[in-house]
Amino acid sequence: MSIRKPNFFVVGAPKCGTTALYHALLGHPEVYLPHSTVTGSYWITKEPHYFSDDLGIEDWIRVSRAEDYEQMFAAASDQPRIGEVSALYLLSSSAPRRIRETCGEDVRIIILLRPPVEWMRSWHHDCLRYAHENIGDFRAALAAGPERRRGRKIPRHCGYKGCLDYRGAARFSESVERYLSVFGEERVKVLLMEDLNRDPIACLRE
């Protein structure tokens, strides 16, 4: 039997409630999401980042081989919705096109957002926490953005080289537009983190 491909994606943004949505959908009887899956040398619980090949994500974090990615969905049975959650897809220029080429044009996309300045502070804190960032001062990290776009001032141990340009990553309107242009408004749902926090049941129904 052939392995089924995902037909919906939660593409981000990071730090906007994607993990909470993942765990809520994980228990739905009509949804399959990869969880606690060993694929080759990878241990995948949520985010393979497979389609974001332009962000400089190291292979020790990202699933880069097609056979490993496909194996993540081998356990899916008759669930009508096969999903994948990778919050960095929203920041990737290549992910929308690659998702459509691999999984088809009828894929559904879910996007979660929060106010950009609030998001940048949260993302900077997360990058510091996981040692991808070495500039502790938020304003100084923002000021380093132009240099980092040129590949400079990036810590050697950073696993997310393309995601330390905080202002660039926070241009959510451009990121959302990429998905709308590839999949159309009828296949893209944008939710706000504040709505998910205020009324999670209503967001899950949507």
C-alpha positions as CSV (number, residue, x, y, z in Angstrom):
1,M,0.0,0.0,0.0
2,S,1.3,3.4,-0.9
3,I,2.1,5.9,1.8
4,R,-0.5,8.8,2.0
5,K,0.7,12.4,1.7
6,P,-0.4,15.3,3.9
7,N,-3.5,17.1,2.8
8,F,-3.3,19.9,5.4
9,F,-0.5,21.9,6.9
10,V,-0.1,24.2,9.9
11,V,2.7,26.4,8.6
12,G,3.3,28.8,11.5
13,A,4.3,31.2,12.5
14,P,6.5,30.0,15.4
15,K,5.5,31.2,18.9
16,C,1.9,31.8,17.7
17,G,0.2,28.7,19.2
18,T,1.1,26.1,16.6
19,T,2.2,23.6,19.3
20,A,-1.1,24.0,21.2
21,L,-3.0,23.5,17.9
22,Y,-0.9,20.5,17.1
23,H,-1.8,18.8,20.4
24,A,-5.5,19.7,20.1
25,L,-5.6,18.1,16.6
26,L,-3.6,15.1,17.6
27,G,-6.5,13.7,19.6
28,H,-9.1,14.2,16.8
29,P,-10.3,10.8,15.4
30,E,-10.4,12.1,11.8
31,V,-6.9,13.5,11.8
32,Y,-3.5,11.9,11.6
33,L,-0.4,13.8,12.6
34,P,3.1,12.3,13.0
35,H,4.0,11.8,16.6
36,S,6.9,10.1,18.4
37,T,8.1,8.7,15.0
38,V,11.5,7.4,14.2
39,T,12.4,8.1,10.6
40,G,15.9,7.0,9.7
41,S,18.2,8.8,12.1
42,Y,15.5,11.3,13.1
43,W,13.2,11.4,16.0
44,I,10.2,13.4,14.9
45,T,7.5,14.6,17.2
46,K,6.1,17.6,15.4
47,E,8.2,19.7,13.0
48,P,10.2,18.1,10.1
49,H,10.7,21.4,8.3
50,Y,11.1,19.3,5.2
51,F,9.8,21.9,2.7
52,S,11.7,24.9,4.1
53,D,15.0,24.2,2.3
54,D,15.9,27.9,2.0
55,L,16.2,28.9,5.7
56,G,19.6,27.4,6.4
57,I,18.1,24.9,8.9
58,E,20.8,22.3,9.7
59,D,20.1,18.6,8.9
60,W,20.3,17.6,12.5
61,I,17.0,19.6,13.0
62,R,15.4,19.2,9.6
63,V,14.3,16.1,7.7
64,S,15.9,16.5,4.3
65,R,15.4,13.1,2.6
66,A,12.2,12.4,0.8
67,E,12.1,8.8,2.0
68,D,12.4,9.8,5.6
69,Y,9.7,12.4,5.2
70,E,7.3,10.0,3.6
71,Q,7.9,7.4,6.3
72,M,6.5,9.8,8.9
73,F,3.0,9.2,7.4
74,A,3.3,5.4,7.0
75,A,1.1,4.8,10.1
76,A,-1.8,6.8,8.8
77,S,-4.9,4.6,8.1
78,D,-8.3,5.8,7.0
79,Q,-8.3,9.3,8.6
80,P,-9.6,11.8,6.0
81,R,-7.1,14.4,7.1
82,I,-3.4,13.8,7.1
83,G,-1.5,16.7,8.6
84,E,1.9,18.2,9.2
85,V,3.0,21.0,11.5
86,S,6.2,23.0,10.8
87,A,6.0,26.5,12.1
88,L,9.0,27.7,10.0
89,Y,7.2,27.1,6.8
90,L,5.6,30.5,7.0
91,L,9.1,32.1,6.9
92,S,10.2,30.1,3.9
93,S,10.0,31.5,0.4
94,S,10.2,28.0,-1.2
95,A,7.8,26.0,1.1
96,P,4.4,27.0,-0.5
97,R,5.6,26.0,-4.0
98,R,7.3,22.8,-2.8
99,I,4.2,21.8,-0.8
100,R,2.0,22.2,-3.8
101,E,4.3,20.3,-6.1
102,T,4.6,17.4,-3.7
103,C,1.1,17.2,-2.2
104,G,-1.1,18.8,-4.8
105,E,-3.1,22.0,-5.2
106,D,-6.0,20.9,-3.0
107,V,-3.9,21.1,0.2
108,R,-5.4,23.2,3.1
109,I,-3.2,25.6,4.9
110,I,-3.6,26.9,8.5
111,I,-1.7,30.0,9.6
112,L,-1.5,31.4,13.1
113,L,-0.2,35.0,13.8
114,R,0.3,37.5,16.6
115,P,1.4,41.2,16.7
116,P,4.8,41.4,14.9
117,V,6.7,43.3,17.7
118,E,5.4,40.9,20.4
119,W,6.3,38.0,18.1
120,M,9.9,39.3,17.5
121,R,10.5,39.5,21.2
122,S,9.2,36.0,21.8
123,W,11.1,34.5,18.9
124,H,14.3,36.2,20.0
125,H,13.8,34.8,23.5
126,D,13.3,31.3,22.0
127,C,16.4,31.6,19.9
128,L,18.4,32.6,22.9
129,R,16.9,29.7,24.9
130,Y,18.0,27.1,22.4
131,A,21.4,28.7,21.8
132,H,20.7,29.7,18.1
133,E,21.2,33.4,19.1
134,N,24.2,34.9,20.9
135,I,23.1,38.5,21.1
136,G,21.1,38.9,24.4
137,D,20.0,42.4,23.9
138,F,16.8,42.5,21.8
139,R,17.6,45.9,20.2
140,A,21.1,44.8,19.3
141,A,19.8,41.6,17.8
142,L,17.4,43.7,15.6
143,A,20.2,46.0,14.6
144,A,22.3,43.0,13.4
145,G,19.5,42.0,10.9
146,P,21.1,43.7,7.8
147,E,24.5,41.9,8.5
148,R,22.8,38.6,9.1
149,R,20.9,38.9,5.8
150,R,24.4,38.9,4.2
151,G,25.4,35.8,6.2
152,R,27.4,37.6,8.8
153,K,27.3,37.8,12.6
154,I,25.6,34.4,12.7
155,P,26.7,32.1,15.6
156,R,28.6,29.1,14.5
157,H,26.3,26.8,16.4
158,C,23.0,28.4,15.1
159,G,20.7,25.8,13.6
160,Y,18.3,28.3,12.1
161,K,20.6,30.6,10.1
162,G,17.8,32.2,8.0
163,C,15.6,33.1,11.0
164,L,17.8,35.5,12.9
165,D,16.7,38.5,10.8
166,Y,13.8,39.3,13.1
167,R,12.3,42.2,11.2
168,G,12.4,40.3,7.9
169,A,10.8,37.3,9.4
170,A,8.1,39.4,11.0
171,R,6.8,40.6,7.6
172,F,3.8,38.3,8.0
173,S,1.7,40.0,5.3
174,E,4.3,39.0,2.7
175,S,4.5,35.4,4.0
176,V,0.7,35.0,4.0
177,E,0.5,36.4,0.5
178,R,2.8,33.7,-0.7
179,Y,0.4,31.0,0.5
180,L,-2.6,32.9,-0.9
181,S,-1.0,33.2,-4.3
182,V,-0.1,29.5,-4.4
183,F,-3.3,27.9,-2.9
184,G,-6.0,30.6,-3.1
185,E,-8.1,32.2,-0.4
186,E,-10.5,29.3,-0.2
187,R,-7.7,26.9,0.9
188,V,-5.9,29.2,3.4
189,K,-7.2,29.9,6.9
190,V,-5.5,32.6,9.0
191,L,-6.1,32.6,12.8
192,L,-4.9,34.9,15.5
193,M,-3.1,33.6,18.6
194,E,-5.2,35.9,20.8
195,D,-8.4,34.3,19.4
196,L,-7.0,30.8,20.0
197,N,-6.2,31.7,23.6
198,R,-9.6,33.4,24.2
199,D,-11.8,30.8,22.6
200,P,-9.9,27.6,21.6
201,I,-13.1,25.6,20.8
202,A,-14.3,28.2,18.3
203,C,-10.9,28.2,16.6
204,L,-10.9,24.4,16.4
205,R,-14.3,24.4,14.9
206,E,-13.1,26.8,12.2
